[in-house]
Amino acid sequence: MPDLSQVKPEDINEFAAGSFPADIGIEALEIGEDRSRGRILVESRHLHPGGFVHGGVWTALGDTVAAWATFRAIPPGYDFTTIELKLNVFGAGRLGDEIVADAKPLHAGRSTAVIEVRIDRIRDGASKLCANLVVSQFLIAPGLPLDF
């Protein structure tokens, strides 16, 4: 894996093209030393049949932005994979809303990292916290066989 410890939002667009996050419209807004931010502008493809943002969309946005925060929180050359996540959604997203995820590392150790992601819904210029996601990552040291 390339060194992603200094990844920037413009880098995401390049290496993520054609991937699941890009296909569902996740945009990088900020990637810094202690936080990352990304968003989705809600389209009809993001809705469940009842007309609200699907739980998988909240999860995909949160997990993706958590990954960007993980890049900056782990040693260069390490890779990682999500091993657990917990999502609470307590507000609805609708067509035309903007949902913005803000991820901050809570822990970065030798074998795991834990990232918290707060997700706001912006509608008519007003922002409301609508979801919280906590992601645990398993860190993979350079040279570790991937058949763990």
Contacts in CASP RR format, 6 or more apart in sequence:
PFRMAT RR
TARGET T0000
AUTHOR 0000-0000-0000
METHOD contacts of the structure
MODEL  1
MPDLSQVKPEDINEFAAGSFPADIGIEALEIGEDRSRGRILVESRHLHPG
GFVHGGVWTALGDTVAAWATFRAIPPGYDFTTIELKLNVFGAGRLGDEIV
ADAKPLHAGRSTAVIEVRIDRIRDGASKLCANLVVSQFLIAPGLPLDF
1 77 0 8 1.000
1 78 0 8 1.000
1 79 0 8 1.000
3 76 0 8 1.000
3 77 0 8 1.000
4 11 0 8 1.000
4 71 0 8 1.000
5 71 0 8 1.000
5 72 0 8 1.000
5 74 0 8 1.000
5 75 0 8 1.000
5 76 0 8 1.000
5 77 0 8 1.000
6 72 0 8 1.000
7 31 0 8 1.000
7 68 0 8 1.000
7 71 0 8 1.000
7 72 0 8 1.000
8 31 0 8 1.000
9 28 0 8 1.000
9 29 0 8 1.000
9 30 0 8 1.000
9 31 0 8 1.000
10 28 0 8 1.000
12 28 0 8 1.000
12 31 0 8 1.000
12 68 0 8 1.000
13 22 0 8 1.000
13 28 0 8 1.000
16 22 0 8 1.000
20 60 0 8 1.000
21 60 0 8 1.000
21 64 0 8 1.000
24 40 0 8 1.000
24 45 0 8 1.000
24 46 0 8 1.000
24 57 0 8 1.000
24 60 0 8 1.000
25 40 0 8 1.000
25 41 0 8 1.000
26 38 0 8 1.000
26 39 0 8 1.000
26 40 0 8 1.000
26 60 0 8 1.000
26 61 0 8 1.000
26 64 0 8 1.000
26 65 0 8 1.000
27 38 0 8 1.000
27 39 0 8 1.000
27 40 0 8 1.000
27 41 0 8 1.000
28 36 0 8 1.000
28 37 0 8 1.000
28 38 0 8 1.000
28 68 0 8 1.000
29 37 0 8 1.000
29 38 0 8 1.000
29 39 0 8 1.000
29 100 0 8 1.000
30 36 0 8 1.000
30 37 0 8 1.000
30 38 0 8 1.000
31 37 0 8 1.000
31 68 0 8 1.000
31 69 0 8 1.000
31 71 0 8 1.000
31 72 0 8 1.000
32 72 0 8 1.000
33 72 0 8 1.000
34 72 0 8 1.000
34 104 0 8 1.000
34 105 0 8 1.000
35 69 0 8 1.000
35 102 0 8 1.000
35 103 0 8 1.000
35 104 0 8 1.000
36 65 0 8 1.000
36 66 0 8 1.000
36 68 0 8 1.000
36 69 0 8 1.000
36 72 0 8 1.000
36 102 0 8 1.000
36 103 0 8 1.000
37 65 0 8 1.000
37 100 0 8 1.000
37 101 0 8 1.000
37 102 0 8 1.000
37 103 0 8 1.000
38 61 0 8 1.000
38 64 0 8 1.000
38 65 0 8 1.000
38 68 0 8 1.000
38 100 0 8 1.000
38 101 0 8 1.000
38 102 0 8 1.000
39 61 0 8 1.000
39 98 0 8 1.000
39 99 0 8 1.000
39 100 0 8 1.000
39 101 0 8 1.000
40 46 0 8 1.000
40 57 0 8 1.000
40 61 0 8 1.000
40 98 0 8 1.000
40 99 0 8 1.000
41 96 0 8 1.000
41 97 0 8 1.000
41 98 0 8 1.000
42 53 0 8 1.000
42 57 0 8 1.000
42 93 0 8 1.000
42 94 0 8 1.000
42 95 0 8 1.000
42 96 0 8 1.000
42 97 0 8 1.000
42 98 0 8 1.000
42 99 0 8 1.000
43 95 0 8 1.000
43 96 0 8 1.000
44 95 0 8 1.000
46 53 0 8 1.000
46 54 0 8 1.000
46 57 0 8 1.000
47 53 0 8 1.000
47 54 0 8 1.000
47 94 0 8 1.000
47 95 0 8 1.000
48 54 0 8 1.000
48 55 0 8 1.000
51 94 0 8 1.000
51 95 0 8 1.000
52 92 0 8 1.000
52 93 0 8 1.000
52 94 0 8 1.000
53 92 0 8 1.000
53 93 0 8 1.000
53 94 0 8 1.000
53 97 0 8 1.000
53 99 0 8 1.000
55 87 0 8 1.000
55 89 0 8 1.000
57 99 0 8 1.000
58 87 0 8 1.000
58 89 0 8 1.000
58 99 0 8 1.000
58 119 0 8 1.000
58 131 0 8 1.000
58 133 0 8 1.000
59 85 0 8 1.000
59 87 0 8 1.000
59 133 0 8 1.000
61 99 0 8 1.000
61 101 0 8 1.000
61 119 0 8 1.000
62 87 0 8 1.000
62 101 0 8 1.000
62 103 0 8 1.000
62 117 0 8 1.000
62 119 0 8 1.000
62 133 0 8 1.000
62 135 0 8 1.000
63 82 0 8 1.000
63 85 0 8 1.000
63 117 0 8 1.000
63 133 0 8 1.000
63 135 0 8 1.000
64 101 0 8 1.000
65 101 0 8 1.000
65 102 0 8 1.000
65 103 0 8 1.000
65 117 0 8 1.000
66 82 0 8 1.000
66 85 0 8 1.000
66 103 0 8 1.000
66 115 0 8 1.000
66 117 0 8 1.000
66 133 0 8 1.000
66 135 0 8 1.000
66 137 0 8 1.000
67 80 0 8 1.000
67 82 0 8 1.000
67 137 0 8 1.000
68 103 0 8 1.000
69 103 0 8 1.000
69 104 0 8 1.000
69 105 0 8 1.000
69 115 0 8 1.000
70 80 0 8 1.000
70 105 0 8 1.000
70 108 0 8 1.000
70 113 0 8 1.000
70 115 0 8 1.000
70 137 0 8 1.000
72 105 0 8 1.000
73 105 0 8 1.000
73 108 0 8 1.000
73 113 0 8 1.000
73 115 0 8 1.000
74 80 0 8 1.000
74 108 0 8 1.000
74 113 0 8 1.000
74 137 0 8 1.000
74 139 0 8 1.000
77 142 0 8 1.000
78 139 0 8 1.000
78 140 0 8 1.000
78 141 0 8 1.000
78 142 0 8 1.000
79 139 0 8 1.000
79 140 0 8 1.000
80 113 0 8 1.000
80 137 0 8 1.000
80 138 0 8 1.000
80 139 0 8 1.000
80 140 0 8 1.000
81 137 0 8 1.000
81 138 0 8 1.000
81 140 0 8 1.000
82 135 0 8 1.000
82 136 0 8 1.000
82 137 0 8 1.000
82 138 0 8 1.000
83 112 0 8 1.000
83 136 0 8 1.000
83 137 0 8 1.000
83 138 0 8 1.000
84 135 0 8 1.000
84 136 0 8 1.000
85 133 0 8 1.000
85 134 0 8 1.000
85 135 0 8 1.000
85 136 0 8 1.000
86 133 0 8 1.000
86 134 0 8 1.000
87 131 0 8 1.000
87 132 0 8 1.000
87 133 0 8 1.000
88 131 0 8 1.000
88 132 0 8 1.000
88 133 0 8 1.000
89 130 0 8 1.000
89 131 0 8 1.000
90 129 0 8 1.000
90 130 0 8 1.000
90 131 0 8 1.000
90 132 0 8 1.000
91 121 0 8 1.000
91 128 0 8 1.000
91 130 0 8 1.000
91 131 0 8 1.000
92 121 0 8 1.000
92 130 0 8 1.000
93 99 0 8 1.000
93 121 0 8 1.000
93 123 0 8 1.000
93 130 0 8 1.000
94 123 0 8 1.000
96 123 0 8 1.000
97 121 0 8 1.000
97 122 0 8 1.000
97 123 0 8 1.000
98 121 0 8 1.000
98 122 0 8 1.000
98 123 0 8 1.000
99 119 0 8 1.000
99 120 0 8 1.000
99 121 0 8 1.000
99 122 0 8 1.000
99 130 0 8 1.000
100 119 0 8 1.000
100 120 0 8 1.000
100 122 0 8 1.000
100 127 0 8 1.000
101 117 0 8 1.000
101 118 0 8 1.000
101 119 0 8 1.000
101 133 0 8 1.000
102 117 0 8 1.000
102 118 0 8 1.000
102 119 0 8 1.000
102 120 0 8 1.000
103 115 0 8 1.000
103 116 0 8 1.000
103 117 0 8 1.000
104 115 0 8 1.000
104 116 0 8 1.000
104 117 0 8 1.000
105 113 0 8 1.000
105 114 0 8 1.000
105 115 0 8 1.000
106 114 0 8 1.000
106 115 0 8 1.000
106 116 0 8 1.000
106 134 0 8 1.000
107 113 0 8 1.000
107 114 0 8 1.000
109 139 0 8 1.000
110 139 0 8 1.000
111 138 0 8 1.000
111 139 0 8 1.000
112 136 0 8 1.000
112 137 0 8 1.000
112 138 0 8 1.000
112 139 0 8 1.000
113 136 0 8 1.000
113 137 0 8 1.000
113 139 0 8 1.000
114 134 0 8 1.000
114 135 0 8 1.000
114 136 0 8 1.000
114 137 0 8 1.000
115 134 0 8 1.000
115 135 0 8 1.000
115 137 0 8 1.000
116 132 0 8 1.000
116 133 0 8 1.000
116 134 0 8 1.000
116 135 0 8 1.000
117 132 0 8 1.000
117 133 0 8 1.000
117 134 0 8 1.000
117 135 0 8 1.000
118 129 0 8 1.000
118 131 0 8 1.000
118 132 0 8 1.000
119 129 0 8 1.000
119 130 0 8 1.000
119 131 0 8 1.000
119 132 0 8 1.000
119 133 0 8 1.000
120 127 0 8 1.000
120 128 0 8 1.000
120 129 0 8 1.000
120 130 0 8 1.000
121 127 0 8 1.000
121 128 0 8 1.000
121 130 0 8 1.000
122 128 0 8 1.000
140 146 0 8 1.000
140 148 0 8 1.000
END
